[in-house]
Amino acid sequence: MSIQQALDALRTDTPSRVAAAADLEQLAAVEAETVGKRSIIAEGRRSLGAVPETDRKDLGRAINEVAVELESLIATRRAELERSAHAAALASDAVDVTLPGRAPKRGTIHIIQQALDEVVDIFVAMGYTVATGPEAETEYYNFTALNFPPAHPTRLESDTLYLDYGDVPEEILLRTHTSPMQARYMEQHDPPVYLVVPGRTYRSDPLDPTHSPVFHQVEGLAVDTDITFGDLKGVLEHFAREFLGPEAKVKFIPHFFPFTEPSAEMHVWHNGDWMELLGCGMVNPAVFEAVGYDPDEVTGFAFGMGADRLAMARHGITDLRHLFDPDLRSMEQYR
């Protein structure tokens, strides 16, 4: 078979072989056999030197035309196969955006912090300012400035956690209530004062269903001219209904606190029973004198409530220890 005959056969057979190549690997094999280094095209070019000069030019032109035609055909098929391969790869790696996402499990705010935040929001809505104070407190601000007498039993180490704070002129302790901010704030601000103080407090109590050595309080203080016990009752009754619902009922029972006179406990009717919710009273004139206020010019009331107790009342929890249980099953139900 002459070179020209081989070229004609190659031109006739190659298009079907190229079209039949199912992937790039098969196409590469066809390319090697038709226009590769050992193909008829390559052999024809190498044999041009032995062809008579009169025929050499025409044969060379024929070889190049067939080569260009086949290379173009192969290039077109290669582009088609590459597009198909790319589309198949995308399809196999596709993400179904209609499937539900796998969101990580999210946490939530602890129910004690929820109670603290809600209490603060209620009083801020009534015009109160929020303040915070140190948890390591001096004996003066924790007791003396609040009219606790030197022999008061709560000053004993059996009730209060004292700190070894080196050579300081007075005892340092973990605050037993957030009330020290009453004195600290009034020393730095002239009346009127409308203040709430949320925070963590400490007492030397065992951990049982109703006590914890660490608990949370919200202290409140209102100081102005002509404030009465009626104002105190109205504010706290409004708070109880905002926090526990409009059906909440309150009653005030006489009590004693060194820093208020008269003093009372506020009980609330909730879920079919009376429950002590907070302590309150009119600010004792001795407290005003300790901070430099004139008790003849101002009056005020103060109150303090436990956020832990509020959270228990809100969620029907009967054991305080559940609030600090590290078992997530105890808290996830309040999510």
C-alpha positions as CSV (number, residue, x, y, z in Angstrom):
1,M,0.0,0.0,0.0
2,S,1.4,3.4,-1.0
3,I,1.7,6.3,1.4
4,Q,-1.2,8.1,-0.4
5,Q,-3.4,5.0,-0.1
6,A,-2.6,4.8,3.6
7,L,-3.4,8.5,4.0
8,D,-6.8,8.0,2.3
9,A,-7.6,5.0,4.5
10,L,-6.6,7.0,7.6
11,R,-8.8,9.9,6.6
12,T,-11.7,7.5,6.1
13,D,-11.4,5.4,9.3
14,T,-10.2,7.9,11.9
15,P,-13.4,10.0,12.3
16,S,-15.4,7.0,13.4
17,R,-12.6,5.9,15.7
18,V,-12.4,9.4,17.3
19,A,-16.2,9.5,17.7
20,A,-16.2,6.1,19.3
21,A,-13.6,7.1,22.0
22,A,-15.5,7.0,25.2
23,D,-13.0,8.8,27.4
24,L,-9.8,10.8,27.2
25,E,-7.6,7.6,27.6
26,Q,-9.2,6.0,24.6
27,L,-8.9,9.2,22.6
28,A,-5.2,9.4,23.5
29,A,-4.7,5.9,22.1
30,V,-6.4,6.8,18.8
31,E,-4.3,10.0,18.6
32,A,-1.1,8.0,19.1
33,E,-2.0,5.6,16.3
34,T,-3.1,8.3,13.8
35,V,-0.9,11.3,14.3
36,G,1.7,10.1,16.9
37,K,5.4,9.4,16.6
38,R,4.8,5.9,15.3
39,S,1.7,6.7,13.2
40,I,1.3,6.5,9.4
41,I,1.6,10.3,9.4
42,A,5.0,10.2,11.1
43,E,6.3,7.4,8.9
44,G,5.2,9.3,5.7
45,R,7.1,12.4,6.8
46,R,10.2,10.3,7.6
47,S,10.0,8.7,4.1
48,L,9.7,11.9,2.2
49,G,13.5,11.9,1.6
50,A,13.2,8.8,-0.5
51,V,10.4,10.1,-2.7
52,P,11.4,11.6,-6.1
53,E,11.7,15.3,-6.0
54,T,8.9,15.8,-8.5
55,D,6.4,14.0,-6.2
56,R,7.8,15.1,-2.8
57,K,6.1,18.4,-2.6
58,D,2.6,17.1,-3.4
59,L,3.0,14.2,-1.0
60,G,4.2,16.4,1.8
61,R,1.3,18.7,1.3
62,A,-1.1,15.7,1.4
63,I,0.4,14.4,4.6
64,N,0.1,17.8,6.3
65,E,-3.5,18.2,5.2
66,V,-4.5,14.9,6.6
67,A,-2.5,15.6,9.8
68,V,-4.1,19.0,10.4
69,E,-7.6,17.5,9.6
70,L,-7.2,14.6,12.1
71,E,-5.6,16.8,14.8
72,S,-8.5,19.2,14.5
73,L,-10.9,16.3,14.8
74,I,-9.1,14.9,17.8
75,A,-9.0,18.3,19.5
76,T,-12.7,18.8,19.1
77,R,-13.5,15.4,20.5
78,R,-11.0,16.0,23.4
79,A,-12.9,19.3,24.3
80,E,-16.2,17.4,24.3
81,L,-14.8,14.6,26.6
82,E,-13.2,17.1,28.9
83,R,-16.5,19.0,29.3
84,S,-18.3,15.7,30.0
85,A,-15.7,14.6,32.5
86,H,-15.9,18.0,34.3
87,A,-19.7,17.8,34.4
88,A,-19.6,14.3,35.8
89,A,-17.1,15.4,38.5
90,L,-19.4,18.3,39.4
91,A,-22.4,16.1,39.6
92,S,-20.7,13.5,41.8
93,D,-19.5,16.3,44.1
94,A,-22.7,18.3,44.2
95,V,-24.4,19.4,47.4
96,D,-28.2,19.1,47.7
97,V,-29.0,22.5,49.1
98,T,-32.6,21.4,49.8
99,L,-31.4,19.1,52.6
100,P,-31.6,20.4,56.2
101,G,-28.4,21.8,57.5
102,R,-26.3,20.2,60.3
103,A,-26.2,23.2,62.7
104,P,-24.0,22.7,65.8
105,K,-25.8,22.3,69.1
106,R,-26.1,25.8,70.6
107,G,-26.0,26.7,74.2
108,T,-28.3,29.1,76.0
109,I,-28.2,31.6,78.9
110,H,-28.4,29.9,82.3
111,I,-31.8,30.4,83.9
112,I,-30.3,32.2,86.9
113,Q,-28.7,34.8,84.5
114,Q,-32.1,34.9,82.6
115,A,-33.8,35.8,85.9
116,L,-31.1,38.5,86.7
117,D,-31.5,40.0,83.3
118,E,-35.3,40.1,83.4
119,V,-35.4,41.7,86.9
120,V,-32.9,44.3,85.8
121,D,-34.9,45.0,82.7
122,I,-38.1,45.5,84.7
123,F,-36.5,48.1,87.0
124,V,-34.6,49.8,84.2
125,A,-38.0,50.3,82.5
126,M,-39.1,52.1,85.7
127,G,-36.1,54.5,85.4
128,Y,-33.6,52.7,87.7
129,T,-29.8,52.7,87.0
130,V,-27.7,49.5,87.0
131,A,-24.5,49.3,89.1
132,T,-22.1,46.5,90.0
133,G,-19.6,46.3,92.8
134,P,-16.7,44.2,94.1
135,E,-17.3,40.7,95.3
136,A,-14.4,41.0,97.7
137,E,-15.7,43.6,100.0
138,T,-14.6,45.5,103.2
139,E,-16.3,44.9,106.5
140,Y,-17.2,48.5,106.6
141,Y,-19.3,48.6,103.5
142,N,-20.7,45.1,104.0
143,F,-21.8,45.7,107.6
144,T,-20.9,48.9,109.4
145,A,-22.2,51.4,106.8
146,L,-25.4,49.4,106.6
147,N,-26.0,49.7,110.4
148,F,-25.0,46.2,111.4
149,P,-23.9,46.5,115.1
150,P,-20.4,45.2,116.0
151,A,-21.9,42.1,117.8
152,H,-24.3,41.1,115.0
153,P,-24.1,37.3,114.5
154,T,-23.8,37.6,110.7
155,R,-20.3,39.1,111.2
156,L,-19.1,35.7,112.7
157,E,-17.0,33.4,110.6
158,S,-19.7,30.8,111.0
159,D,-21.9,33.0,108.6
160,T,-19.4,35.0,106.6
161,L,-16.4,34.0,104.5
162,Y,-13.4,36.1,105.4
163,L,-10.3,36.5,103.2
164,D,-6.6,36.5,104.2
165,Y,-5.7,39.7,102.4
166,G,-2.4,40.6,104.1
167,D,-1.8,43.7,106.3
168,V,-4.9,45.8,105.7
169,P,-6.5,48.1,108.2
170,E,-9.8,46.2,108.1
171,E,-11.2,42.8,107.4
172,I,-11.8,41.7,103.8
173,L,-14.6,39.3,103.1
174,L,-16.7,37.8,100.3
175,R,-19.8,40.0,100.3
176,T,-22.8,38.5,101.9
177,H,-25.2,40.6,99.8
178,T,-25.1,43.2,97.1
179,S,-26.3,45.9,99.6
180,P,-22.8,47.4,100.0
181,M,-23.3,49.2,96.7
182,Q,-26.0,51.2,98.5
183,A,-23.4,52.9,100.5
184,R,-20.8,53.0,97.8
185,Y,-23.2,54.6,95.3
186,M,-24.7,57.1,97.7
187,E,-21.2,58.3,98.7
188,Q,-20.5,59.2,95.1
189,H,-23.9,60.4,93.9
190,D,-26.2,63.0,95.3
191,P,-29.9,62.2,95.6
192,P,-32.2,61.3,93.9
193,V,-31.0,57.7,93.5
194,Y,-32.8,54.9,91.8
195,L,-30.5,51.9,91.7
196,V,-30.5,48.1,91.1
197,V,-27.4,46.0,91.8
198,P,-27.3,42.4,90.4
199,G,-24.4,40.1,91.3
200,R,-23.0,37.0,93.0
201,T,-22.9,36.8,96.8
202,Y,-21.4,34.3,99.3
203,R,-22.3,32.9,102.8
204,S,-21.0,30.1,104.8
205,D,-24.0,27.9,104.1
206,P,-24.1,24.1,103.3
207,L,-25.3,23.1,99.9
208,D,-28.8,21.7,100.4
209,P,-32.2,22.0,98.7
210,T,-32.7,25.6,99.9
211,H,-29.1,26.9,100.6
212,S,-25.9,27.4,98.7
213,P,-22.5,29.0,99.7
214,V,-22.7,30.9,96.4
215,F,-26.0,32.6,95.3
216,H,-27.2,35.6,93.3
217,Q,-29.0,38.7,94.4
218,V,-30.5,41.9,93.0
219,E,-30.4,44.8,95.4
220,G,-32.6,47.8,94.9
221,L,-32.5,51.3,96.3
222,A,-34.7,54.4,95.8
223,V,-33.8,57.7,97.5
224,D,-35.7,60.9,97.0
225,T,-37.9,63.4,98.8
226,D,-41.2,62.2,100.3
227,I,-40.8,58.5,99.4
228,T,-43.2,56.4,101.5
229,F,-43.8,52.8,102.3
230,G,-46.8,53.0,99.9
231,D,-44.3,53.7,97.0
232,L,-42.3,50.7,98.1
233,K,-45.4,48.4,98.0
234,G,-46.5,49.8,94.6
235,V,-43.1,49.3,93.0
236,L,-42.6,45.7,94.3
237,E,-46.2,44.7,93.5
238,H,-45.6,45.9,89.9
239,F,-42.4,44.0,89.8
240,A,-44.0,40.7,91.0
241,R,-46.8,41.0,88.4
242,E,-44.3,41.7,85.6
243,F,-42.0,38.8,86.5
244,L,-44.6,36.1,87.6
245,G,-47.6,37.2,85.7
246,P,-50.7,39.5,86.2
247,E,-52.3,36.9,88.5
248,A,-49.6,37.2,91.1
249,K,-50.7,38.5,94.5
250,V,-48.4,40.0,97.2
251,K,-48.5,40.6,101.0
252,F,-46.0,42.3,103.3
253,I,-45.2,40.7,106.6
254,P,-43.3,42.8,109.3
255,H,-39.7,41.7,109.7
256,F,-36.3,43.2,110.8
257,F,-33.2,44.2,108.9
258,P,-30.6,46.5,110.4
259,F,-30.5,48.8,107.3
260,T,-34.2,49.4,107.0
261,E,-36.9,50.6,109.4
262,P,-39.7,49.6,109.1
263,S,-38.8,46.3,107.4
264,A,-40.9,43.6,105.8
265,E,-40.8,40.4,103.9
266,M,-42.8,40.3,100.7
267,H,-44.6,37.1,100.0
268,V,-46.2,36.3,96.7
269,W,-49.1,33.9,95.8
270,H,-47.9,31.9,93.0
271,N,-48.9,28.4,91.7
272,G,-51.4,28.0,94.5
273,D,-49.1,28.8,97.5
274,W,-47.6,31.7,99.4
275,M,-43.8,32.0,98.9
276,E,-41.3,34.4,100.4
277,L,-39.8,36.4,97.6
278,L,-37.8,39.2,99.0
279,G,-36.9,41.5,101.9
280,C,-37.5,45.2,101.9
281,G,-38.1,48.3,104.0
282,M,-37.6,52.0,104.4
283,V,-33.9,53.0,104.5
284,N,-32.7,53.4,108.1
285,P,-31.7,57.0,108.8
286,A,-28.4,55.7,110.2
287,V,-27.5,54.5,106.7
288,F,-28.1,58.0,105.3
289,E,-25.9,59.5,108.0
290,A,-23.1,57.0,107.2
291,V,-23.0,58.2,103.5
292,G,-23.4,61.9,104.2
293,Y,-27.1,62.3,103.3
294,D,-29.4,64.4,105.6
295,P,-32.1,62.0,106.8
296,D,-34.3,65.1,107.4
297,E,-34.3,65.9,103.7
298,V,-34.5,62.5,102.0
299,T,-36.3,59.2,102.5
300,G,-36.0,56.0,100.6
301,F,-36.6,52.3,100.4
302,A,-34.5,49.3,99.7
303,F,-35.1,45.7,98.8
304,G,-33.1,42.6,98.0
305,M,-34.1,39.4,96.3
306,G,-32.4,36.2,95.3
307,A,-32.3,35.5,91.6
308,D,-31.9,31.7,92.4
309,R,-35.2,31.7,94.2
310,L,-36.9,33.7,91.4
311,A,-35.6,31.2,88.8
312,M,-37.0,28.3,91.0
313,A,-40.4,30.0,91.3
314,R,-40.5,30.7,87.5
315,H,-39.7,27.1,86.5
316,G,-41.2,25.2,89.4
317,I,-37.9,23.9,90.7
318,T,-38.0,22.5,94.2
319,D,-34.3,21.8,94.8
320,L,-31.7,24.6,94.6
321,R,-29.0,22.1,93.7
322,H,-30.6,21.5,90.3
323,L,-29.5,25.0,89.3
324,F,-25.8,24.1,89.6
325,D,-26.0,20.5,88.4
326,P,-23.4,19.9,85.7
327,D,-25.6,17.2,84.1
328,L,-27.0,18.9,81.0
329,R,-30.2,16.9,81.2
330,S,-31.1,18.9,84.3
331,M,-30.9,22.3,82.5
332,E,-31.8,21.5,78.8
333,Q,-35.5,21.3,79.7
334,Y,-35.4,25.0,80.5
335,R,-33.7,25.9,77.2
